[in-house]
Each structure stands twice: as structure tokens, then as C-alpha cells.
Amino acid sequence: MGHAGMADAAVRYLRSVRGTSAAPRRVEALPRPELRCVGADERASVDPAEFRRVLGNFATGVTVVTAPCADGPAGFACQSFSSLSLDPPLVAFMVGRTSTTWPRIAHAGVFCVNVLGSRQGELCRGFAVSGGDKFAGVAHDAAPVSGSPRLAGALAWIDCAVHAVHTGGDHLIVVGRVTALGTTGTDDAPLLFHRGRFL
């Protein structure tokens, strides 16, 4: 099941439980872990280029994670996104610790994941670069709960609040609590990334 299919399933699930009389179960976020550097004795003897080459054989969907910030909207291209839990509804994405966009999203405390379609490769490239106004000329509106930018033409959108952040080597694992989501109903195929290029 692709990301768009997972989003459709999550929409159906949320709609099915929304009408129940039972109060939603409160889920407490885990305490933030102590951030630390990776020790020399923890480094595997795997060549980074070989690691990237082999893992590049796994095709992934492509998203743009956005957030509303005081100094203007923030966003970055992200291929390491996944659904995580149905009850409660959680998603996760991974972001490099050197990202200059992540601190702005973390400060906002909310974000929207935009699942890109196969014709949005150029849009993705625009959000993959560092610096500049990534939203210049990009049509978008506000997600209903967080106000994060929802990109026009995306296959699906998932509106979230930051639920937890975990360490993962040179990346952070960000868990989001889903507050709203939907699809655009387009029949376009998803944008995929495989062996260093879009499919």
C-alpha cells in the first residue's frame, strides 16, 4: 500500500471513530531523550557511499513537510516518511540534524506532510535546496488545524502536531500526532525516488 493508500485508510479510520461516544484516549508523549554525539566505538565499518548505493534500491515516496512560522512558511523535501500508528493516529519522518529548516518547524510545534504526485518533481527539487524563498510562486492554502501550508496538486496531506522527537544517529526521528488529513481525489501516480532519481 502506497502513501496515498495509507492516507485514505487513515481517513476512513478517523471518520469511523469520530462518531463514537467514548472519549478519545489521552496519549502522553515520551520524555525527550538526551541528545548526544555518536561515539567512535559506535561507528560501523560501512562505507557511506556504499550504504547510500545499496539503500537507494529501496524506492520511496516523496513528501514536502511544511509549517507556519513567524518569519514566513518553512518547508523541506522529505522521502523518509511513514505512517506509524492507527490508534492513536501517528506518522513519522526523519530529518538530518544539520537541517536549517527543522529548528523552525520544531519551534512551530506543528507541521503538514504533503504527499507529492508524479508531476511534482520540480516542486520537490525546489524544496530540496537550502536557503531562498522556497514558497515563491508555489500555490498553497492553510491546513485546517495547524495552518501549515498545504501545497496545491499534492495527492494527500496530513496535518500534525509534534508528538515526540527521538535520536537516530545523524538524524532525528520526528513523530507527529495526526489532527486532520485528506486526499485530493486525483488519479495521478505518486512521485517515487529510486537509485538517485525520480520515477
C-alpha positions as CSV (number, residue, x, y, z in Angstrom):
1,M,0.0,0.0,0.0
2,G,1.5,3.4,-1.0
3,H,1.5,6.5,1.0
4,A,-1.7,7.8,-0.7
5,G,-3.4,4.5,0.1
6,M,-2.3,4.7,3.7
7,A,-3.7,8.2,3.9
8,D,-7.0,7.0,2.5
9,A,-7.1,4.2,5.1
10,A,-6.3,6.6,7.9
11,V,-9.1,8.9,6.7
12,R,-11.6,6.1,6.8
13,Y,-10.5,5.0,10.3
14,L,-10.7,8.5,11.7
15,R,-14.2,9.0,10.3
16,S,-15.3,5.7,11.8
17,V,-14.2,6.5,15.3
18,R,-15.2,10.2,15.2
19,G,-18.8,9.4,15.8
20,T,-18.2,7.1,18.8
21,S,-19.3,8.3,22.2
22,A,-16.2,7.2,24.1
23,A,-13.8,9.9,24.9
24,P,-10.5,9.7,23.0
25,R,-7.7,8.1,25.0
26,R,-5.1,10.5,26.0
27,V,-1.6,9.5,24.9
28,E,1.3,11.1,26.7
29,A,4.4,11.8,24.7
30,L,7.6,10.1,25.9
31,P,10.2,12.3,27.6
32,R,12.7,13.8,25.3
33,P,15.9,11.7,25.1
34,E,19.2,13.2,26.0
35,L,20.9,14.2,22.7
36,R,24.5,13.1,22.3
37,C,27.1,12.6,19.6
38,V,27.7,9.1,18.1
39,G,30.7,7.7,19.8
40,A,33.7,6.4,17.8
41,D,33.1,2.9,19.0
42,E,29.5,3.0,17.6
43,R,30.5,3.8,14.1
44,A,30.1,0.8,11.8
45,S,32.8,-0.1,9.2
46,V,30.4,0.6,6.3
47,D,31.4,2.9,3.6
48,P,28.9,5.8,3.4
49,A,28.9,5.8,-0.4
50,E,28.2,2.0,-0.4
51,F,25.5,2.5,2.2
52,R,23.8,5.1,0.1
53,R,24.1,3.0,-3.1
54,V,22.6,-0.2,-1.6
55,L,19.8,1.6,0.2
56,G,19.0,3.5,-2.9
57,N,17.5,0.3,-4.3
58,F,14.5,0.8,-2.0
59,A,12.0,3.1,-3.7
60,T,10.3,5.6,-1.5
61,G,7.5,8.1,-1.9
62,V,8.4,11.8,-1.7
63,T,6.8,14.4,0.5
64,V,7.3,18.1,1.5
65,V,7.0,18.8,5.2
66,T,5.7,22.3,5.8
67,A,5.0,24.5,8.9
68,P,3.7,28.0,9.6
69,C,6.5,30.2,11.2
70,A,6.6,33.7,12.5
71,D,9.1,34.7,9.8
72,G,7.2,33.0,6.9
73,P,6.4,29.4,6.0
74,A,9.0,26.7,6.3
75,G,9.3,23.5,4.3
76,F,11.7,20.8,3.1
77,A,11.6,17.8,0.8
78,C,11.5,14.5,2.7
79,Q,11.5,10.9,1.4
80,S,11.8,9.3,4.8
81,F,8.2,9.5,5.8
82,S,5.9,6.7,7.1
83,S,2.6,6.0,8.8
84,L,3.3,4.8,12.3
85,S,0.2,4.0,14.3
86,L,-3.6,3.9,13.8
87,D,-4.6,4.2,17.5
88,P,-3.6,6.9,18.2
89,P,-3.0,8.2,14.6
90,L,0.7,8.8,14.4
91,V,3.1,9.4,11.5
92,A,6.9,9.8,11.5
93,F,9.6,11.4,9.3
94,M,13.4,11.6,9.6
95,V,15.4,14.8,9.3
96,G,19.1,15.4,9.3
97,R,20.5,17.1,12.4
98,T,22.2,19.7,10.2
99,S,18.9,20.8,8.7
100,T,18.3,24.5,8.9
101,T,14.6,24.2,8.3
102,W,13.9,21.6,11.1
103,P,14.5,24.1,14.0
104,R,11.9,26.4,12.6
105,I,9.4,23.5,12.3
106,A,10.2,22.3,15.8
107,H,9.6,25.8,17.1
108,A,6.2,25.9,15.4
109,G,5.3,22.6,17.0
110,V,3.1,21.6,14.1
111,F,3.6,20.5,10.5
112,C,1.8,19.2,7.4
113,V,3.1,16.4,5.3
114,N,2.3,16.9,1.6
115,V,2.4,13.7,-0.5
116,L,3.7,14.6,-4.0
117,G,2.4,13.4,-7.3
118,S,4.5,12.1,-10.2
119,R,4.3,15.5,-12.0
120,Q,5.7,17.4,-9.0
121,G,9.4,16.6,-9.4
122,E,10.4,20.2,-10.0
123,L,8.4,21.3,-7.0
124,C,10.3,18.7,-4.9
125,R,13.7,20.0,-6.2
126,G,12.7,23.5,-5.1
127,F,12.1,22.3,-1.6
128,A,15.3,20.2,-1.5
129,V,17.7,23.1,-1.7
130,S,18.8,25.1,1.3
131,G,18.0,28.8,1.6
132,G,16.0,31.1,-0.6
133,D,12.2,31.5,-0.7
134,K,11.0,28.0,-1.4
135,F,7.4,29.1,-1.5
136,A,7.9,31.8,-4.2
137,G,5.3,31.0,-6.9
138,V,4.1,27.9,-5.1
139,A,0.3,27.8,-4.7
140,H,-0.9,26.7,-1.3
141,D,-3.5,27.2,1.3
142,A,-3.6,26.6,5.1
143,A,-4.2,23.1,6.6
144,P,-7.3,23.2,8.8
145,V,-5.8,22.7,12.2
146,S,-2.2,23.7,12.2
147,G,-2.4,26.4,9.5
148,S,0.6,24.7,7.8
149,P,0.9,25.2,4.0
150,R,-1.0,22.6,2.0
151,L,0.6,22.5,-1.4
152,A,-1.7,22.6,-4.5
153,G,-1.6,19.5,-6.5
154,A,-0.3,17.2,-3.7
155,L,-2.0,13.7,-3.7
156,A,-2.6,13.8,0.1
157,W,-2.0,16.0,3.1
158,I,-1.5,15.1,6.8
159,D,-1.9,17.8,9.4
160,C,0.0,17.1,12.6
161,A,1.3,18.3,15.9
162,V,4.8,17.3,17.0
163,H,4.3,14.4,19.4
164,A,7.8,13.2,20.1
165,V,11.4,13.5,18.8
166,H,13.9,10.7,19.1
167,T,17.6,10.5,18.2
168,G,18.7,8.3,15.3
169,G,22.4,8.8,14.6
170,D,23.0,11.8,12.4
171,H,19.2,12.2,12.0
172,L,16.2,12.9,14.3
173,I,13.0,10.8,14.2
174,V,10.0,13.1,14.4
175,V,6.7,11.6,15.5
176,G,3.6,13.6,14.6
177,R,0.1,13.2,16.1
178,V,-2.4,13.5,13.2
179,T,-5.0,16.1,13.7
180,A,-6.6,16.2,10.2
181,L,-5.9,14.7,6.8
182,G,-7.3,14.2,3.4
183,T,-6.7,13.4,-0.3
184,T,-7.3,15.5,-3.4
185,G,-9.0,12.7,-5.2
186,T,-6.6,12.9,-8.2
187,D,-5.7,9.7,-10.1
188,D,-2.1,10.9,-10.5
189,A,0.6,8.4,-9.6
190,P,2.8,9.2,-6.6
191,L,6.3,10.7,-7.1
192,L,8.9,8.0,-6.3
193,F,12.6,8.2,-5.7
194,H,14.8,5.3,-6.7
195,R,18.5,5.0,-7.2
196,G,19.1,8.7,-7.0
197,R,16.3,9.8,-9.4
198,F,12.6,10.4,-9.6
199,L,10.4,7.7,-11.2
